[in-house]
Amino acid sequence: MASGAIAPKQPLVAATATSINACSSPPVAPALSSFRSLQEHPAWAPTHRVLAACYAHKGQLDKASETIRQLRAITPVIVPSAAHWRKPEHRELFLSGLRLAAGEEKST
């Protein structure tokens, strides 16, 4: 890859990071980024994880469950470590949403 070139997944990472912040607010533009990401890269597990977490936090457990079903067709890893997330509150928002979507936590 040439110096200064953008790796193919970098835009997807940005969309994922933006989307997880939207879980606690109306996810309009970030959700559109996630849906666009799924259209362009339907087998990219991080986008499925973010959508599942957001759906779960929004109380849309049917959509969250369906997204987890799709994720399981891609990878056996549903809840990753997420140690690379810099902000602990973002990491926990992401992971708690995934656990809720996967049925590992009860909704409050």
C-alpha positions as CSV (number, residue, x, y, z in Angstrom):
1,M,0.0,0.0,0.0
2,A,1.3,3.4,-0.9
3,S,2.4,5.9,1.8
4,G,-0.6,7.9,2.9
5,A,-3.1,5.5,1.3
6,I,-6.1,4.7,3.3
7,A,-6.6,1.1,4.3
8,P,-9.9,-0.2,2.9
9,K,-11.5,-0.7,6.3
10,Q,-10.6,2.6,7.9
11,P,-13.8,4.3,6.8
12,L,-15.8,1.4,8.2
13,V,-13.9,1.8,11.5
14,A,-14.9,5.5,11.6
15,A,-18.5,4.6,10.9
16,T,-18.4,2.0,13.7
17,A,-16.9,4.4,16.3
18,T,-19.4,7.1,15.4
19,S,-22.3,4.6,15.5
20,I,-21.5,3.3,19.0
21,N,-21.7,6.9,20.3
22,A,-25.2,7.2,18.8
23,C,-26.6,4.3,20.9
24,S,-27.5,6.8,23.6
25,S,-29.1,9.3,21.3
26,P,-31.3,9.1,18.2
27,P,-29.1,7.2,15.7
28,V,-30.0,8.9,12.4
29,A,-26.8,9.7,10.5
30,P,-24.6,7.1,12.2
31,A,-27.2,4.4,11.6
32,L,-27.2,5.3,7.9
33,S,-23.4,4.9,7.9
34,S,-23.7,1.5,9.4
35,F,-26.4,0.4,6.9
36,R,-24.2,1.7,4.1
37,S,-21.3,-0.2,5.5
38,L,-23.4,-3.4,5.5
39,Q,-24.4,-2.8,1.9
40,E,-20.7,-2.4,0.8
41,H,-19.2,-5.1,3.1
42,P,-22.0,-7.4,4.3
43,A,-19.6,-9.9,5.9
44,W,-17.8,-7.3,8.1
45,A,-18.6,-8.4,11.6
46,P,-17.9,-5.1,13.4
47,T,-20.8,-3.4,11.7
48,H,-23.2,-6.2,12.7
49,R,-21.9,-5.9,16.3
50,V,-22.5,-2.2,16.4
51,L,-26.0,-2.4,15.0
52,A,-26.9,-5.2,17.3
53,A,-25.7,-3.2,20.3
54,C,-27.6,-0.1,19.2
55,Y,-30.8,-2.0,18.5
56,A,-30.5,-3.6,22.0
57,H,-30.0,-0.3,23.8
58,K,-32.9,1.2,21.9
59,G,-35.1,-1.7,23.1
60,Q,-35.5,-3.1,19.6
61,L,-34.6,-6.6,20.8
62,D,-36.2,-8.4,17.8
63,K,-33.9,-6.4,15.4
64,A,-30.9,-7.0,17.7
65,S,-31.6,-10.7,17.8
66,E,-31.8,-10.9,14.0
67,T,-28.6,-9.0,13.7
68,I,-26.9,-11.4,16.1
69,R,-28.2,-14.3,14.0
70,Q,-26.6,-12.7,10.9
71,L,-23.4,-12.2,12.9
72,R,-23.3,-15.8,13.9
73,A,-23.3,-16.8,10.2
74,I,-20.2,-14.7,9.8
75,T,-18.2,-15.5,13.0
76,P,-18.5,-17.4,16.2
77,V,-17.2,-14.4,18.1
78,I,-20.2,-12.4,19.1
79,V,-18.8,-10.4,22.1
80,P,-15.1,-9.5,21.4
81,S,-12.8,-8.2,24.0
82,A,-13.0,-4.6,22.7
83,A,-9.8,-3.8,24.7
84,H,-8.8,-1.4,21.8
85,W,-11.6,1.0,22.7
86,R,-9.9,4.0,24.3
87,K,-12.8,5.3,26.3
88,P,-14.1,2.8,28.9
89,E,-17.6,4.2,28.8
90,H,-17.8,3.6,25.0
91,R,-16.4,0.1,25.4
92,E,-18.9,-0.8,28.1
93,L,-21.8,0.7,26.1
94,F,-20.8,-1.4,23.1
95,L,-20.2,-4.6,25.1
96,S,-23.4,-4.3,27.3
97,G,-25.4,-3.8,24.1
98,L,-23.9,-6.9,22.5
99,R,-24.5,-9.0,25.6
100,L,-28.1,-7.7,25.7
101,A,-28.6,-8.5,22.0
102,A,-27.1,-11.9,22.4
103,G,-29.4,-12.7,25.4
104,E,-26.6,-12.7,27.9
105,E,-28.1,-9.7,29.9
106,K,-31.5,-8.7,30.9
107,S,-32.9,-5.4,29.7
108,T,-33.5,-2.8,32.5
